Amino acid sequence: MAKPQLGNEEKDAVCKVIDSGMIANGAVVAEFEKRFAAYVGAKHGIATTSGTTALEVALRAFGIGPGDKVLTTPFSFIATANSIVYTGATPVFADIDPATYNMDPEKAEQVLQSTPGIRAILVVHLFGRSCEMDAFVALAKKYGVLLVEDCAQCHGATWRGQKTGSFGDAACFSFYPTKNMATGEGGMVLTDSDETEKACRMLINHGMETRYYHDIVGYNYRMTNIAAAIGLCQLDKLPRMNERRRVAAGYYDAHIRNDLVVTPQPDAGHVYHQYTMRVIGGRRDVFIEYLTAKQIGHGVFYPLTIPEQKCYAAFNFQTAYPAADLLKTQVVSLPVHPGLTDAEIREVAETVNTFSGA
Ligand SMILES: *Cc1c(COP(=O)(O)O)cnc(C)c1O
């Protein structure tokens, strides 16, 4: 399902860092922050240890904490909601649009109207497809709340030609090896605000601006030069890697023909972190057994909604989200990573097409 594209470029870059003796946080991280922020179209980048810590730091930088609520999607990786919980704030959820798998702006507005105390909207561009950002930018403005983008799955994706990660007050990326680009573990916060950048840097560096003068209780969430060296190489490759994902997805769109399968709605700015289809007629689990037998890689993202996860039992969240509840029983993701050969892509599509439902 994933195969990070690591080669001699990354090896050479890592060796150079090792030879320099400066293996922890330093000039290579600064270069990666600068280049990645420029690529997305943001003023500042603050590299972190993971996408999860990037999200936590961004929310904390805005002072979000106990008593606050953050509106997000029930259909994402758990880290999205965990980052809210870490700050002491409470997640509230708005159901998704089943056509896009992303938070539905109309449902988001209903929740904004009916729920006092929401300080921020945390949108997730799930599977590499942008949320409807004109709607979310307008909602944030109308209700006077912050807009933060979880970009862990959408490096290089666009909404109406503008890159995801450049719409919100902050955007948070992950560079985990399954994502569209990798540094091992790693993440980054992007922001245009000088003040937010400063707050993020304090938080990731034990709350200090001047060495050993700690103004707040911070963390060690700093990225290493080793990780950043890999990230710089991966950033160079990102457009090609995303193009290869689009080729595979385009092939699936054009060739998958099965009455039990609904392929994802195409979108011009999609970068296909996952190619996630729906298997209807209650046949999803049979389809998974079939793919397993045929030795075709696959994944279910995600089998449970976030509010119904056991780890949140004590929150007593509302757990009925009809669209997310349906999707969790229908979704299957096919291999779409840039390491696939043309023959493998064909084989995946043919295998889907010969599924009879039995
Ligand atoms: C991967 C992911 C994260 C967390 O990133 P890590 O680098 O694994 O901590 C957050 N949100 C979403 C949507 C993700 O897919």
The ligand as an ORCA input file, in Angstrom:
! r2SCAN-3c Opt
* xyz 0 1
  C      -0.760     10.773      9.373
  C      -1.785     11.736      9.815
  C      -1.590     12.555     10.940
  C      -0.443     12.408     11.881
  O       0.806     12.452     11.313
  P       2.033     11.695     12.026
  O       3.224     12.248     11.324
  O       1.830     10.243     11.820
  O       2.010     12.068     13.474
  C      -2.553     13.504     11.228
  N      -3.671     13.629     10.481
  C      -3.904     12.844      9.419
  C      -5.143     13.064      8.613
  C      -2.978     11.862      9.056
  O      -3.228     11.078      7.999
*
